[in-house]
Amino acid sequence: MKIQILAATAALALTACNAAGNAAPEAETIGLAEPAFPLVMPSGGMGPFLTCLQDRHTAILSAHRGGAGPDYPENAIETLAWNASVAPMMFEIDVRQTSDGAYVLFHDEELQQDTDGSGFLAYHTLEELENVRYNGTDIGISTLEEVVEWARGKVLLQLDVKRGVPFDPLIDWLEERDATGFTLIITYNVDDAATVARANDEIMISASVDNPGDLATLNAAGVPDARIAAWTGLGTPRIDLWKTLGERGISANYGAFATLDDQNASGEAYRALVEAGLDVVSTDKPQYVFDALEERQDFTAAATACMAQ
């Protein structure tokens, strides 16, 4: 990897950048590993950055549920920091809301499968969750507040907003924290994508796209191509669709975590996806896949150029 070589150069080049959503936080999160290569978005936010990477035929990773590993549970800030200390990436994380309205990171509706807690998370207050720990660890449930402040100027976030969490208040919350420039909202239908597009004119939107007609429907609902990161599924790679998306400047995202990851595929298999036109590789093995992709691309060089645009 060329991360260590380019990290200092990128930091110097971007010191004066007044990018939206990249102002320094008032307080730093203590005790977490520093990122190997910080991702600081340009003034236009994540959209132009992803387009620039696409133009340079460079794929970015999305760590599914934060990219869990040994002693590092999914959706925990400690896990995100561990992965970011090895390689630059985007993090897909799950957002739920406590009974007193706090945003926290957790995938399941109920606590007992993955933690020493029990019951529906939504029925607990944030204070009640403070002593809950992931099974076999001393790691607790992370709040979106701490993750957003840690992520600023370091990584990109994809928020999988779980059922029952309304979009409009969440986007207001992100706006108050100047966090829309490095955050993407995942949606599962056209109405939700349109809701997000109306609520904020910068934040990127992950929308399911199965064919060009889906793009026409999204456009008609007020979601322009420039706001879309297209989710293209978990099954057979959609190479023809990726080509169409690329021609329109839309990043294609694919869930390798359900196919190649489960198959313990070789690095060549991941490289083949990117050579076929994939822009965002969603994976449970971000560190392995980053190294595999570096044999065909120089992510830090491309990202440095794209952050400086």
N, C-alpha and C positions, 0 to 999 in steps of 0.2 A: 504493500500500500504506500501511496505517496502522501498520506494524510499529514504526518508530522512535518513534512517538508513544506507543504502548502498552507498549513493552518496559520502560521505566523503571518505569511504574506496576505492571506485573505483578511485576517483581523486588521492589519494595517490599512489595507485598501478600503475597508468598510468602516473605519472608525468614525468618519464624518457623515456616514449615511443617516439621514433622518427618516428612515423608512417607516411607513405606517405600521403601528403595532410592534415596534422594536425599541421603544424607549426603555432605559434601564429600570428594573423594578426597584422599589424603595428598600426592600430587604432581600437578601439572598437566602436560598435554602442551604442550610449548613449540613455538611457531612456527606454530600453526594459527589460522585466522581464527575470531573469536568468532561465536557464533550471532546471527542477527538478532533472534530472539525465543525465549528458552529455554523448554523444556517441562519443567516440574517436576510430577511426578505427585502427586495428592492421597494421603492416607493409605491409601486402598483400592487404590491402584495403577492400572494402565492400564484395567482393566475399567470402573470407574465413570466414568473420563474419557471413554472412547469412547461410553458410553451417554449421557452428558451432551451430547456433541457431536451425537449422533444426535437427541436431543430438541430440539436447537436447529437442526436441519436444516442442519448444517455438516459438510462432508466434510473428511477429512484425506488428505494424499498419502502414498503409500508409494513411495519411490524404489527402483525395481527394480535389484538389484545395486549399490545405492548411488547410482545416477543418473550414470553415466559421461558425460564431456564432453570437449571438445578438451583434450589434455594431462592429463586426469584419468581414469585407468583405473578400471574397475569394482572394487568391494570394497576400495578403498584408503581409509584414514582421511583422507588429504588431500582425496579426492573428497567424502566425507561432510561434512567441515568447509566446503568450498567451497559446497556446496549449502545447508547450514544457515546460512551467512553471508548468504544471500539470502532464505530463507524457512523457516519452521518445518515440520517434516515427520517422518515415520517412515522408517526405512531398512531395506529388505530386504537382508540380507547372507548370504553362503554360508559355512558353517562346516565346515572339515575339520580333521583331526588329523595331526600329524607322527608320525614313527616313535618319537619319544621323548615323545609324549603331549601336546604343546602344541597349543592351538587357534589356528588361523589362518583368515584370510578368503581363500577362493579358490573359484571355481566349478568348473572342470574337474578331472578326475582327474589329468591330466598337465599339465606346466608349459609345454611348448614352443609351444603356440598363441599364448599371450598374453605370454610372458616370454622372457628370454634363457636360462632354465634348461631342463632336459630331464628326462624320466622322470616316474614317478608321484610326486606330492607326498607321499603317505603313506609312501614309502620313504626320505624325507629327514628328517634331524633339523632342529630349529629353527635351529641354528647353521649348517647347510649351506644353509639358505634365506636367510640374512642378506644375502648378496651378490647374490641374484637381483633383477632389475629388470624391470618391465613394459616391453614393447617401445616404443622411442622416448622413454622417460622416464627420470628418475633416481628413480622411485618404486618402493619395494620392497613386499613382501608384508606386510600388516598382521597383527598378532596380535589375537586377541579380547580379550586382557587390556588392551591399550592402547585399543582401541575402546570397551570397556565403561567404562573410567575416564574417557575423554573424553566419552562420551555422557551420563554421569550428570548429571541436572539440565539437560540441553541438548536432547536428542532422544529419540525412541522407537526401539527396535530390534525387527526381526523376524528371527529366526534360522532360516535354511533349513539344517537339519542334514543334511549329506550322508551317503549310504550308508556304513556302517562306523563311524559315530560314534555310540556308544550314548547314549541320552537320560539315564539315571539319573546317571552321573558328571558329565555336563554340567550338569544341574540342580543337583547338589550344588555344583559349581564356582560357579554363579551365586549360590546361596544364601550361600556363603562370602564373596562379594563384595557381598552385599546388593543384588543387581541384578535380582531377579525383578519388582520393581514397575514397571520401565520396559522390560521385555523380553517378547516374545511368541515362542512356539515354533511353527514350521510343521510340521504332520504331514500324512501322505498316506494314512493309513488309520485305521480305528477303533481298532485295537489300539495303535497308537502314540499316538493322542490319549488313550486311557485310561491308558497308561503315564505320560504327562506329568501327567495329572490326579492320579494316585496319588502321584506323586513330590513334588508341591508344590501347596498349596491356594490359591495366589494367581496364579501365572503364567498369562497368557492363552494360548489355544491356537487356532491357525489350523487349521481342519478343513474338508475338502471337503464341500460340501453341494449336492446336485443336486435334492433335493425334500424335503418335510417328513418323509418316512419316514427320511431320513438323520439328521435331528435326533432322532427317536425312538430310533434305533439308538445314537447317541452318548449320549443321556440314559441308556439302559439299561446302557451300558458304564461309567457313572459320570462322564460329562462333562456338567455342567449347562449350561443356556443362558447363564448369567452368565459362563462361562469361554470361550465360543466366539466367535471372529471367523470368519465363514463365508467360505470361498473359493468363489466361484461361477463360476470358469472364465475362459477366454480367448476364446470365440467370441461367439455372439449374446448380447447383454445379456439377463439373466434378470429382467425387470422384475416379473413376477408373483411370482417367488421373493423378490426384494428386498422386496416389500410384505409377504409373510409373515414374513420375518425381522424387518422393522421392527416388526411387531405384537408380536413376542416379545422385542423389545429386543436383538436380535442384529445386530451390525454386518456389513454385506455388503461384501465385497472383490471387485474385478473387475480382470482383467489388460488394461488399456487399452494396455499396451506391445505387445501382439500384434495390436491392431486399429487404434485411432485413431492411435497413435503412428506405426505403419507407413504409414498413409494420409495423414500430415501433415494431420490433421483440424484444423478451425477450433476456436477456443476455445468457440464455441457448442456444438459436439458434446460436449465434456467437461461443460459446464454442463448439457446435456440429460440426461446420465447421472445427475448428482446430483439434478436435479429429479425424475427417475424413481425415486429412492430409494436410490441408491448412497451408501455411507458412506465407503469407503476406495478411492481411485483409485490403482491400481498403475501406474506410468508410468516410462518411460525419460527423460522430459522434465519433471522436477519443477518447474523454475523457470518454464517456459512455462505449465504447467498450473496452477501456483499463481496466477499473474497472471490466467489465464483465469477461474478459479473466484472470484477476489476481486470480479469484476463481479456475482456473485450472493450473496456472503456476506462476512462480516467475520470471518475466522478468528481473528485475534488477540483480538478482543472476546469471541468465544465461548470460546476457550481460556482466557482470563483468568478468566472466570466459572467454568469447569469445573475449573480447577486450584485454585480457592479453596473448592470445596465441602467 
